[in-house]
């Protein structure tokens, strides 16, 4: 299987209520303010927020609001993502 031009992607539905502030700190780093601390989402590749009509979506995680983040890469590189909670 030739993966030279393949595009790999990972959709990360970060559980976050609409009143929890989410912000892009850098192209490869997002931060979500949680009641007990901060959730950091980092990747060697750029992280993008998937476009949607609303700030949060419900259908990726049934019954919960989620911030839809998307990470992609191409070729034979892997898609990596780290979630870290800091209290």
BATORVEX-548138 format. One record per residue (C-alpha): x, z, y. Coordinates in steps of 0.2 Angstrom, whole numbers, plus 5000, padded with zeros to 4 digits. Layout:
<pts>
XZY
...
</pts>
This chain:
<pts>
500050005000
500849945016
500550085030
501550005043
500149965055
498950095048
498150215060
497850395054
496750515063
496150695062
494550765070
494650945073
492951025077
493551185086
492151315086
491851355104
490251405114
489951315130
490351465140
492051475133
493251375144
494251245136
495651155145
496951025141
498651115145
499750965141
499350795132
499750885115
499051055119
497351125122
496851305125
495051385123
494751555131
493851665118
493151845121
494551925112
496051805117
496551625117
496551495104
497951365106
497851195098
499451105097
500150945089
501650835090
500450695094
499250685109
497650775107
496050695115
494350765117
493150645108
491850575121
490150635120
488650655132
488850845133
490350965134
490051035116
489250955101
488251025087
488250905073
490050925067
489851105062
487951135058
487251275069
488751305079
489451225095
491051135093
492351055105
492750895096
494650865097
495450705090
497250675085
497950505079
499550425074
500050265066
501250195053
501950315040
501950475052
500850615047
499450695058
499850875061
498951015070
499251195073
497951325078
498551485084
497551635091
498351755103
497451915107
</pts>
